[in-house]
Amino acid sequence: MKASNPQWRERVVDEMSAQLRDELDQFETEIHLKKQGKIDDRVFAETRLRRGAYGQRYDNGRRNDGVKTQTLEFPCGSLTKGPDTAWDAPGMLRIKIPYGGLNARQLEVLGELAEEYSDGIAHVTTRQCIQLHFIHIDDTPTIMRRLAAVGITTREACGNSVRNVTACPYSGICSDETFDVTPYAHALTYHLLGHPDCQNFGRKFKPAFSGCKDQPCGLVKMHDVGFIAATREVNGEVKRGFEMYVGGGLGAVPRQAKLLSDFVSEEEILPLTQAVARVFGRLGEKKNRGKARIKFLVEKLGIEEFRRLVMEERAVMAPEAAWTSYLKDLEARREEPLREPGTDLVQSDDPDFLAWSKTNLYPQKQEGFVAVILSLPLGDLTADQLRALADIARKYTNETVRSTVEQNILIRWVSRADVVSIYEDLKAVGLVTPGAGTIVDVTSCPGTDTCKLGISSSRGLAAQLRSRLTEKSVQMDQAVKDLVVKVSGCFNSCGGHHVADLGFYGVSRSINKHSVPHFQVVLGGQWSENAGAYGLPMGPIPSKRIPDVVDRLTQAYLEKKEGDESFKDFVGRVGKAQIKSLIQDLSVVPGYDEDRSFYSDWGDPREFSKDDIGIGECAGEVVTAFTFDLTSAERMLFEAQLKLENDDFPKAGVQAFEAMVRATTGLLRLKVPNVGTTVDSVVDQFRKEYFETEIFFDPYARGKFGQYFFDAASSQDRVHDHDSAHRLIEEASLFVEACHSCAGRMSEQAAAS
């Protein structure tokens, strides 16, 4: 059979390596500067977040069964409870996996990194990323380089940036899809990665793609920007395009995305998304993080006005080759099988196999092939399992593996003739847990295990629910089996509780001066139709009684539903009051001396406390573009000095001048809506806005440092020797400092006015 295009894969790796090499060197320099106290904590926090390095709690260990331990043994040494606010405390590294696509070598590298630098576990997230926990900041540049070598980046996996572009993991093999959205998700990922128009957001920006409207796999309507595949006949020809949505999001205050356009052609999805980003960057909230997502901007302006602004922005954008160049590679990204199709699904008398095959096989639209779903309890894979999965992917497929938003793994293009054989191979490494896509396949965020914002143990509850529901699944009615359960450790909905049939998020209650872990019960969400509706909270229930809540509500649904009525419709018909009455008695907490088990959380014998809840870092503090540019300028100056010490005088001079340009660009951002993109335009704007107006002049130098910049610009093509490079570095240092002072004076004047 024809193999998937290996040359395309190699080209992606080469392109990424060339793009990321210098950035990773810069990040390593920034770590050294932070240790020397030369970078502000707040700035460095956003810097590392934009590289995927995220702070975490580490007073609780994590095991594959969700049980916590208090002392951790890792390659970096024994860790016990300490100040989790320290910048260099062990943290989490989020690894972007665009549309969930993985190959065998990438799986192997993830396994190696999990074993060498983490706790031996890689975690699949609800946005198809991979996370490694308990990572030390000193190790992150090395980890990032090893990932880059196999075509993976962590850039902008966290922070106020464009996050991982997700897509339906069944794209290309789904019989319901309009067309395969994979190449479009790939194109958007790398077009927006590091793009200048995407660097000035007040919060994160999450894109998603779906191949159809009815299924949940893309979850477009809960994203900041989303695309649903569509076609339209134009001049007798069927044209590909997308319904485009903006302004969705979960979090504490969920919003459903609004339709921006009912048809955006494939040539326009990149520039139109870029236009949305520009409007969001310019008009989105920057100071109040609670109102900084694009959903609030769309709500504030209204979709009609927001659409007008986006189209207006699109009309003035200079063309970029990337907008359409990807279209010639659509076929290069088409997957092909390794083996011949199987005419019949080979069976086995093994009852475990029969149970697994009912839930964990997905029939592809391509005759003779299935996708195998690996149901991962809590989304965790061990290092050994990752390596085994790589071998299995090579043996049966062209390494066509994807992660899913349900925190599972999908092996695509498995011949029906190989199903029993692949089952045996997966069974040997513990990857044949049945129940994928059913009520037992509970999704959970990390919660109190590692998240600073976690209130209650979402992973602990999820593990308990999975265990309890699995015991009952054999006798379970299909209507109950089809329900979706999701758990979040706090109200931010990282577990997706708003779009589940049965959703839960962590809260706390104080009972007679004792803290008791609770979960708010959220009912009536809709997982289908790309997250078509959000559920509503019913009230808090003690954590230890949530399994009883699930039992009662599923039993009531089974007894009272009308025909094929969905759980969402059942909840709407029966009404909130009656539903609440079914579980009201479960809200009572026994006295502390009566039953102390209620005063500890799932999997944690310690008495529950909220004292160790920290400040979340999901997007970091909003750091102005000016601050980032000045920080970058200082880093460049430091690197120029290193080049000078190594006798690389020409590069030292170039780096010093680039530092001046970067600092000037940052200063211009404080006054000019559209900063020039060439050196000449930056020089001209600085002269007009700051030098001729004397805003840049301080009482001492009176603009002398500004003249340094003009002089350097006029001789930017010179080849520096030791003396000229040394002098330019000194002048650049004074100029950068003057930019700091100028910005400070402007801030003081603004506050006084």
Secondary structure, 3 states (H helix, E strand, C coil): CCCCCHHHHHHHHHHHHHHHHHHHHHHHHHHHHHHCCCCCHHHHHHHHHCCCEEECCCCCCCCCCCCCCCCEEECCEEECCCCCCCCCCCEEEEECCHHHEECHHHHHHHHHHHHHHCCCEEEECCCCCEEEEEECHHHHHHHHHHHHCCCCCCCCCCCCCECCCEECCCCCCCCCCCCCCHHHHHHHHHHHCCCHHHCCCCCCECEEEECCCCCCCCCHHHCCEEEEEEEEEECCEEEEEEEEEECCECCCCCECCEEEEEEEECCCHHHHHHHHHHHHHHHCCCCCHHHCCHHHHHHHHCHHHHHHHHHHHHHHCCCCCHHHHHHHHCHHHCCCCCCCCCCCCCCCCCHHHHHHHHHCEEECCCCCEEEEEECCHHHEEEHHHHHHHHHHHHHHCCCCEEECCCCCEEEEEEEHHHHHHHHHHHHCCCCCCCCCCCCCCCEECCHHHCCCCCCCCHHHHHHHHHHHHHHHHHHCCHHHHCCCEEEECCCCCCCCHHHCCEEEEEEEEEECCEEEEEEEEEECCECHHHHCECCEEEEEEEHHHHHHHHHHHHHHHHHHCCCCCCHHHHHHHHCHHHHHHHHHHHHCCCCCCCCHHHHECCCCCCECCCCCCCCCCCCCCCCCHHHHHHHHHHHHHHHHHHHHHCCCHHHHHHHHHHHHHHHHHHHHHCCCCCCCCCHHHHHHHHHHHHHCCCCCCCCCCCCHHHHHHHHHHHCCCCCCCHHHHHHHHHHHHHHHHHHHHHHHHHHHHHHHC
